[in-house]
């Protein structure tokens, strides 16, 4: 959570037309489950647009202002000047595969699906990290 707090502090100063609010979960909703933290609720003109539970979309404990900015731009919350998804740049170091060369996340998922179905497995059984 500390990484997300810092990222949102930076973004609040950069995007002055977007209002960022931080509320302690159990202060807002009595009995709110801690396993649902962090939770992002995004409004536009008084209407809830997105309700996101968890921080994996912002790169989890490795979140930076850039990863959060990119994620919020994909939701249409703000317009970013970032040219590429910073989450992909960081993970590229680990994508080298001797058999297939460097794979994009989409290509890697397709490859995993193929290997799972060849073995009679279910792709839904794989976990994202």
N, C-alpha and C positions, 0 to 999 in steps of 0.2 A: 504493500500500500504506500510506503514511503516514496517509491519511484513514481507512482501515479500522482501523488500529491505534488511532488516537485514539477512533474510534467504539466499538470493543470495550472500550477502557479505561473509557469513560463508562458503557457498558451493564453492565459487570461490577460497577460500584459501585451502579448502580440496581437491578439484578436479582440480589440476593444468593443466591437459591435456584437460579440457573443457573450452572454452572461453565463458564467460558471458558478455553480453553487455546490458547496460541500455540506452534507448533513450526516450526522452520526446515525446509522441505520436504526438502532433501537430507540433513539429519540424521536424519530419520525414515525415509525411504525412499531408499535409495541409487539415484542416477540418475533421481530424479523430475524429469520435464520442467518447465522453468521456465515454458513457455507455459501450463501448467495452474495457475499461481498467480494469485491465491490460490485455495485449495481449502478448502471448508467441509465437514467431516464431522460430522454431528450424531447424537449417540447419546441414547438414553433407556433407562434400566435395562439398560445393557450391550448393547443392540441398536442397530446402525446404522440410523437412520431416513431420513437424507438424505445424499447425496454430491453437492455442488454445485461445479462447476469454473467459476471466473471470478467477477468482481465486478459484472457488469452488473445483476444483480437488486437490488443494494444501491446503485445509481446510480454505479458505477464510481469514477473518480477524484474524483467530486463527492459521494462517500458522506459521510453525517453520521450521528450516533448515531440520529437520527429515521428516516432511510431504512433503516438496518440493523435498528432495532427493528421497524419496520413489516414488513420482509421476514421476520424471525424469527417475528413474530406470525402471518403467513400460513402458516407451516410448523407452527404449534402449539407452538413452542419456549417462548414466553412470552406473557403477556397484556399488551397495550398499552393505554394510556389515550389514545392518539392517535385523533382522530375521523376523519381522512382520511389517505390515502396521501400522504406528503410529496413523493414523486417526481412525482406528478401536479400538485401545486401549483406546483412549480418549472417544469414544462414547459408549463403553461397559457399562459404569456406567448408561446409560440411556436406556439400552435395556432390562431391567428386566420386564417381562410381566407375571403377576400372572397366566394367563390362559395357556400360552405356555412355561413358563420358559424363559431362555435367548436365544434369536434368533439371528442368523447371519443376516447380511444385506440381503443376498440372500433369506433366509427363510422368513424374514419379508416382502420383496417385494412380494413373492409368496402368503403369507397370505393376504396381502392387496389386491392383484388381486382377490383372491377368495371372500373376503368380498365385494369388489366393484361389481363384476359380480352378486353376490347373490342379491344385492340391485338394479341391473339394471344400475349401474353407469359405467363410463368409467375410467379405471386406468390412462389413459393419462391426466385426469383432475386433478390428484394429483400433488402437487408441491414438488420439492426437496428443502431441506434447508441445 
